Amino acid sequence: MLQKTFPLLDGVHAEDPNRREKVQNFRQKELQILVTTTILERGVTVENVAVAVYGADDDIFTESALVQISGRVGRSARFPTGDIHFFHYGQTEAMLDAIDHINLMNKLGGF
């Protein structure tokens, strides 16, 4: 469904044999969207990126996981802010705690 709107889209997961190549293509802006599992929770920096968490109400998304995923946004001096969206069927304590945590860290960082 997303590929109809965004033809430069790919997906990746931990067992994907082309994982590194796909992530590199996304970093180099050869892809508009990279749909992924939580493998990009840590360690990946892409400048000027927006992040969406689908099913953010699932138990896999703890407060710390949501904070880490949200941390992919605004990771460069040129683009220190950005958008993070949680898509869900009902807010969880983990989501609310993550939002509070992110807001506190942004306040401490001057944003």
ChimeraX commands (.cxc) that place a marker at each C-alpha (Angstrom):
marker #1 position 0.00,0.00,0.00 radius 0.5
marker #1 position 2.81,2.41,0.87 radius 0.5
marker #1 position 4.70,1.59,-2.33 radius 0.5
marker #1 position 1.83,2.94,-4.42 radius 0.5
marker #1 position 2.45,6.37,-2.89 radius 0.5
marker #1 position 6.19,6.04,-2.26 radius 0.5
marker #1 position 7.83,3.98,-5.01 radius 0.5
marker #1 position 11.27,4.50,-3.46 radius 0.5
marker #1 position 10.43,2.32,-0.47 radius 0.5
marker #1 position 11.99,-0.86,0.86 radius 0.5
marker #1 position 11.70,-3.04,3.93 radius 0.5
marker #1 position 14.31,-4.65,6.13 radius 0.5
marker #1 position 14.49,-6.97,9.12 radius 0.5
marker #1 position 17.23,-8.63,11.17 radius 0.5
marker #1 position 17.44,-11.77,9.01 radius 0.5
marker #1 position 17.39,-9.89,5.69 radius 0.5
marker #1 position 20.52,-10.87,3.70 radius 0.5
marker #1 position 20.48,-7.42,2.02 radius 0.5
marker #1 position 20.06,-5.52,5.29 radius 0.5
marker #1 position 23.29,-3.49,5.12 radius 0.5
marker #1 position 22.71,-2.52,1.49 radius 0.5
marker #1 position 19.13,-1.41,2.17 radius 0.5
marker #1 position 20.13,0.68,5.20 radius 0.5
marker #1 position 22.96,2.23,3.17 radius 0.5
marker #1 position 20.53,3.06,0.33 radius 0.5
marker #1 position 18.28,4.79,2.85 radius 0.5
marker #1 position 21.22,6.75,4.31 radius 0.5
marker #1 position 22.20,7.87,0.82 radius 0.5
marker #1 position 18.62,9.06,0.14 radius 0.5
marker #1 position 18.11,6.46,-2.59 radius 0.5
marker #1 position 14.99,5.40,-0.67 radius 0.5
marker #1 position 12.24,7.71,0.59 radius 0.5
marker #1 position 11.02,5.25,3.20 radius 0.5
marker #1 position 12.56,2.29,4.96 radius 0.5
marker #1 position 10.06,0.07,6.75 radius 0.5
marker #1 position 11.90,-1.82,9.44 radius 0.5
marker #1 position 11.61,-3.84,12.58 radius 0.5
marker #1 position 13.30,-2.58,15.73 radius 0.5
marker #1 position 16.75,-3.29,14.22 radius 0.5
marker #1 position 17.25,0.45,13.72 radius 0.5
marker #1 position 16.45,1.24,17.33 radius 0.5
marker #1 position 20.10,2.07,18.02 radius 0.5
marker #1 position 23.19,2.94,16.10 radius 0.5
marker #1 position 21.77,4.34,12.88 radius 0.5
marker #1 position 21.97,8.02,12.09 radius 0.5
marker #1 position 20.14,9.42,9.08 radius 0.5
marker #1 position 20.07,13.17,8.64 radius 0.5
marker #1 position 16.68,14.93,8.41 radius 0.5
marker #1 position 14.50,11.90,9.03 radius 0.5
marker #1 position 10.95,11.49,10.33 radius 0.5
marker #1 position 10.02,8.31,12.22 radius 0.5
marker #1 position 6.71,6.49,12.58 radius 0.5
marker #1 position 6.13,3.59,14.96 radius 0.5
marker #1 position 3.24,1.42,13.79 radius 0.5
marker #1 position 1.60,-0.62,16.51 radius 0.5
marker #1 position 3.28,1.46,19.19 radius 0.5
marker #1 position 0.86,-0.02,21.71 radius 0.5
marker #1 position 2.45,-3.48,21.35 radius 0.5
marker #1 position 4.27,-4.83,24.41 radius 0.5
marker #1 position 7.56,-4.94,22.47 radius 0.5
marker #1 position 7.61,-1.14,22.59 radius 0.5
marker #1 position 8.73,-0.37,26.12 radius 0.5
marker #1 position 9.42,3.18,27.24 radius 0.5
marker #1 position 13.14,2.76,26.63 radius 0.5
marker #1 position 12.59,1.22,23.18 radius 0.5
marker #1 position 10.30,4.08,22.14 radius 0.5
marker #1 position 12.79,6.65,23.44 radius 0.5
marker #1 position 15.62,4.95,21.51 radius 0.5
marker #1 position 13.56,4.77,18.33 radius 0.5
marker #1 position 12.55,8.41,18.74 radius 0.5
marker #1 position 16.22,9.24,19.14 radius 0.5
marker #1 position 16.75,8.59,15.41 radius 0.5
marker #1 position 15.12,12.00,14.83 radius 0.5
marker #1 position 17.15,15.21,15.05 radius 0.5
marker #1 position 20.59,13.64,15.17 radius 0.5
marker #1 position 22.50,16.28,13.24 radius 0.5
marker #1 position 23.44,19.90,13.82 radius 0.5
marker #1 position 21.84,20.87,10.50 radius 0.5
marker #1 position 18.55,19.18,11.44 radius 0.5
marker #1 position 18.31,19.08,15.24 radius 0.5
marker #1 position 14.52,18.56,15.32 radius 0.5
marker #1 position 12.02,16.39,13.49 radius 0.5
marker #1 position 8.86,14.36,13.77 radius 0.5
marker #1 position 8.12,11.14,15.61 radius 0.5
marker #1 position 4.65,9.62,15.37 radius 0.5
marker #1 position 3.22,6.72,17.36 radius 0.5
marker #1 position 0.39,4.90,15.55 radius 0.5
marker #1 position -1.69,2.78,17.90 radius 0.5
marker #1 position -5.09,1.50,18.97 radius 0.5
marker #1 position -4.79,3.00,22.43 radius 0.5
marker #1 position -2.14,4.77,24.44 radius 0.5
marker #1 position -0.04,2.68,26.80 radius 0.5
marker #1 position 1.85,3.70,29.91 radius 0.5
marker #1 position 5.06,3.01,27.99 radius 0.5
marker #1 position 4.04,5.48,25.29 radius 0.5
marker #1 position 3.03,8.15,27.78 radius 0.5
marker #1 position 6.23,7.65,29.79 radius 0.5
marker #1 position 8.32,7.82,26.60 radius 0.5
marker #1 position 6.64,11.08,25.58 radius 0.5
marker #1 position 7.31,12.56,29.03 radius 0.5
marker #1 position 10.92,11.36,28.87 radius 0.5
marker #1 position 11.45,12.83,25.39 radius 0.5
marker #1 position 9.86,16.14,26.37 radius 0.5
marker #1 position 12.11,16.35,29.45 radius 0.5
marker #1 position 15.25,15.57,27.46 radius 0.5
marker #1 position 14.28,18.14,24.79 radius 0.5
marker #1 position 13.68,20.74,27.50 radius 0.5
marker #1 position 17.08,20.01,29.05 radius 0.5
marker #1 position 18.60,20.27,25.56 radius 0.5
marker #1 position 17.02,23.65,24.94 radius 0.5
marker #1 position 14.37,22.56,22.43 radius 0.5
marker link #1:1,2 radius 0.2
marker link #1:2,3 radius 0.2
marker link #1:3,4 radius 0.2
marker link #1:4,5 radius 0.2
marker link #1:5,6 radius 0.2
marker link #1:6,7 radius 0.2
marker link #1:7,8 radius 0.2
marker link #1:8,9 radius 0.2
marker link #1:9,10 radius 0.2
marker link #1:10,11 radius 0.2
marker link #1:11,12 radius 0.2
marker link #1:12,13 radius 0.2
marker link #1:13,14 radius 0.2
marker link #1:14,15 radius 0.2
marker link #1:15,16 radius 0.2
marker link #1:16,17 radius 0.2
marker link #1:17,18 radius 0.2
marker link #1:18,19 radius 0.2
marker link #1:19,20 radius 0.2
marker link #1:20,21 radius 0.2
marker link #1:21,22 radius 0.2
marker link #1:22,23 radius 0.2
marker link #1:23,24 radius 0.2
marker link #1:24,25 radius 0.2
marker link #1:25,26 radius 0.2
marker link #1:26,27 radius 0.2
marker link #1:27,28 radius 0.2
marker link #1:28,29 radius 0.2
marker link #1:29,30 radius 0.2
marker link #1:30,31 radius 0.2
marker link #1:31,32 radius 0.2
marker link #1:32,33 radius 0.2
marker link #1:33,34 radius 0.2
marker link #1:34,35 radius 0.2
marker link #1:35,36 radius 0.2
marker link #1:36,37 radius 0.2
marker link #1:37,38 radius 0.2
marker link #1:38,39 radius 0.2
marker link #1:39,40 radius 0.2
marker link #1:40,41 radius 0.2
marker link #1:41,42 radius 0.2
marker link #1:42,43 radius 0.2
marker link #1:43,44 radius 0.2
marker link #1:44,45 radius 0.2
marker link #1:45,46 radius 0.2
marker link #1:46,47 radius 0.2
marker link #1:47,48 radius 0.2
marker link #1:48,49 radius 0.2
marker link #1:49,50 radius 0.2
marker link #1:50,51 radius 0.2
marker link #1:51,52 radius 0.2
marker link #1:52,53 radius 0.2
marker link #1:53,54 radius 0.2
marker link #1:54,55 radius 0.2
marker link #1:55,56 radius 0.2
marker link #1:56,57 radius 0.2
marker link #1:57,58 radius 0.2
marker link #1:58,59 radius 0.2
marker link #1:59,60 radius 0.2
marker link #1:60,61 radius 0.2
marker link #1:61,62 radius 0.2
marker link #1:62,63 radius 0.2
marker link #1:63,64 radius 0.2
marker link #1:64,65 radius 0.2
marker link #1:65,66 radius 0.2
marker link #1:66,67 radius 0.2
marker link #1:67,68 radius 0.2
marker link #1:68,69 radius 0.2
marker link #1:69,70 radius 0.2
marker link #1:70,71 radius 0.2
marker link #1:71,72 radius 0.2
marker link #1:72,73 radius 0.2
marker link #1:73,74 radius 0.2
marker link #1:74,75 radius 0.2
marker link #1:75,76 radius 0.2
marker link #1:76,77 radius 0.2
marker link #1:77,78 radius 0.2
marker link #1:78,79 radius 0.2
marker link #1:79,80 radius 0.2
marker link #1:80,81 radius 0.2
marker link #1:81,82 radius 0.2
marker link #1:82,83 radius 0.2
marker link #1:83,84 radius 0.2
marker link #1:84,85 radius 0.2
marker link #1:85,86 radius 0.2
marker link #1:86,87 radius 0.2
marker link #1:87,88 radius 0.2
marker link #1:88,89 radius 0.2
marker link #1:89,90 radius 0.2
marker link #1:90,91 radius 0.2
marker link #1:91,92 radius 0.2
marker link #1:92,93 radius 0.2
marker link #1:93,94 radius 0.2
marker link #1:94,95 radius 0.2
marker link #1:95,96 radius 0.2
marker link #1:96,97 radius 0.2
marker link #1:97,98 radius 0.2
marker link #1:98,99 radius 0.2
marker link #1:99,100 radius 0.2
marker link #1:100,101 radius 0.2
marker link #1:101,102 radius 0.2
marker link #1:102,103 radius 0.2
marker link #1:103,104 radius 0.2
marker link #1:104,105 radius 0.2
marker link #1:105,106 radius 0.2
marker link #1:106,107 radius 0.2
marker link #1:107,108 radius 0.2
marker link #1:108,109 radius 0.2
marker link #1:109,110 radius 0.2
marker link #1:110,111 radius 0.2
view
